[in-house]
């Protein structure tokens, strides 16, 4: 019996990159391209309609980040595996990708052989990181382990830390989504994660939680709780 082809969805906002990836994988009979997309929303639609085995996802997309799309796709269908593909070995993007459910993180500088092998590994249930970003992840893990002993909110991601003060202000999911330029569904997922990590049952309990830990939460290293980061600029 012939080996089943790995169903692949290609997502990148640059058409020439998509064409290059499609040409690469069509050279191998073990892969079947089920679709291509240039935006996060289109990627989510195609993932829902075609249920690929693996999605090759660009981190930076014009409408929403590939990381947010990864989270939405994985929430919709956990059997779909996602490999984030980017030009930047950015520590925060690596960590965010892993927490969003990505099975791999590769740089676009990788050669074709490595990329093909990566998709094969992920399709078989494995996970991988580009060697150029592995050191960054280990460094983050070490800092995270040290921080958790003093910061009760250390388990929250950077995006979740931005959302917490908005919950305190009583903003709705839709209002938060507009401020962060993400989908309502993405915010709903973040809020659910926040409540779970903080062991809270309702979003209204967030204010009381912060009152007990007022000295700990910062949106980033420079911004205290009483001056949210989004007051200066809108961020994803």
Secondary structure as UniProt FT lines:
FT   STRAND          6..11
FT   HELIX           15..26
FT   TURN            29..30
FT   STRAND          31..37
FT   HELIX           40..50
FT   STRAND          54..58
FT   HELIX           66..76
FT   TURN            78..79
FT   STRAND          81..86
FT   HELIX           91..99
FT   TURN            100..101
FT   STRAND          104..107
FT   TURN            108..109
FT   HELIX           112..123
FT   TURN            124..125
FT   STRAND          128..129
FT   HELIX           131..148
FT   TURN            149..150
FT   TURN            152..155
FT   HELIX           158..168
FT   TURN            169..170
FT   HELIX           173..180
FT   HELIX           184..198
FT   HELIX           203..205
FT   HELIX           206..212
FT   TURN            213..216
FT   STRAND          218..220
FT   TURN            221..222
FT   STRAND          223..224
FT   TURN            225..226
FT   HELIX           229..231
//
